[in-house]
Amino acid sequence: MRDEFLQAAIDEAKLGLSEGGIPIGSVIVHRGKIIGRGHNMRVQLGDPLLHGEMSAFKAAGRQPASVYRECVLYTTLSPCPMCSGTSLLYKIPKIVIAENVTFLGAEDWLRAQGVELTVLQDEECIELMRGFIAARPELWNEDIAV
């Protein structure tokens, strides 16, 4: 059985895809409760900053540093340098990554800063991204600045 928080991130990714966007989702969990959830909305809102993780941070709103230091970030794809940097800024101690096969983000940087990473290699997430990349390579390349 899949972790409920990972499932929530996957649900967000699928929502993004259904909206015509990039299927990457994320949730921020504090003490067993989701305080922020989001998906990549670059296409939907024309906002280059709203990757899945950034969207979840935006949804979480202002939180004291003490809250973020107790959070776990769940994401369907390895976080890029922007999303990794935000996680480091707010001292998120743990990130659960569904997969890093289709894209390897700034994991070495996160680990070097003491962030605990769990990489699951979730087959559904891998196939979701592979299908998207095959169908929309130009949009994917835009998202990762290629």
Salt bridges, closest charged atoms under 4 A:
GLU12 OE2 - ARG37 NE 2.87
GLU12 OE1 - HIS39 ND1 2.68
GLU19 OE1 - HIS39 NE2 2.80
GLU70 OE1 - HIS30 NE2 2.72
GLU70 OE1 - ARG31 NE 3.03
GLU107 OE1 - ARG111 NH2 3.51
ASP108 OD1 - ARG111 NH1 3.92
GLU116 OE2 - LYS94 NZ 3.67
ASP122 OD2 - ARG2 NH2 2.94
GLU124 OE1 - ARG2 NH1 2.78
GLU124 OE2 - LYS14 NZ 2.53
GLU127 OE2 - ARG130 NH1 3.32
GLU138 OE2 - ARG136 NE 2.91
GLU142 OE2 - ARG42 NH2 3.45
ASP143 OD1 - ARG42 NH1 3.19
ASP143 OD1 - HIS51 NE2 3.57
